[in-house]
Amino acid sequence: MRLPPLPTISDVVRLYRLSAAKHLSQNFILDMSLNHKIVSFAGNLKGCHVCEVGPGPGGITRAILETDVKHLHVIEKDLRFFPGLQMLADVSGRLTAYHGDALTFDMNNLFPEECIKSWDDEPPDTHIIGNLPFSISTPLIFKYMEAISNRTGAWRYGRTCMTLTFQKEVAERMVAKPNSDQRSRVSIDIQNYCEVKLKHIIPGKAFVPSPDVDVGVVHFKPRKKPQIDLPYKLITKVNRHLFHYRQKQCKNSLATE
């Protein structure tokens, strides 16, 4: 579903005098072909309710809208981006922008009640997408894992999938196999609750401004049952101690608390 002719993302950046805020770890993707590619890794979104985290100037936002989603909900902390997002809301009629911090935003009532499906069913027609700032990506994914374990927030609706970006090294740790050198607390915590796939590596030069690292696009599908069926806080506590002292014997690591 094509949007009507609009200013390019570069034009929007110039029109509203937008610049990436270093303290918010912002990096823009101005290439729409790349934005469409990122969105394609989420699968078929036609008729879905999608939440985009940190839309910024709206490149990925446009790509999502052109998949013919039923409605797009975006969470943005930086008010400078709202005029551009409002333009997309006006021309599409299918976008709602919320001012808030993704780390504290309550998703429990984000999607309509009719989206709710049983946890044992296939994932509901809901999805989370985002080009995440590096500064919040790791704490945010741990927040989402806890919500998945408790079936709250976006996971009150069922096994909502996610397609998110992370620093390449973090993305590789997320998908690291057992006995791999990159195996870490992140690997265990996330793979316990989700099937995780590294879909694509984006070179840093594709972003504005260009970070010093490349970026991985990661897809998450919550499991019907976690691999370790114990309380989330207990699992993360044990993992934290194991990997904090990873050069020592496990029995000595666990004895620290």
Secondary structure as UniProt FT lines:
FT   HELIX           9..15
FT   TURN            16..17
FT   HELIX           22..24
FT   HELIX           32..40
FT   TURN            41..42
FT   TURN            46..47
FT   STRAND          49..53
FT   TURN            56..57
FT   HELIX           59..65
FT   TURN            66..68
FT   STRAND          71..76
FT   HELIX           79..81
FT   HELIX           82..92
FT   STRAND          95..99
FT   TURN            102..104
FT   TURN            108..109
FT   HELIX           113..115
FT   TURN            119..120
FT   STRAND          126..130
FT   HELIX           134..150
FT   HELIX           153..157
FT   STRAND          161..167
FT   HELIX           168..174
FT   TURN            178..179
FT   TURN            181..182
FT   HELIX           185..193
FT   STRAND          194..202
FT   HELIX           204..206
FT   STRAND          215..222
FT   HELIX           232..244
FT   TURN            245..247
FT   HELIX           250..254
FT   TURN            255..256
//
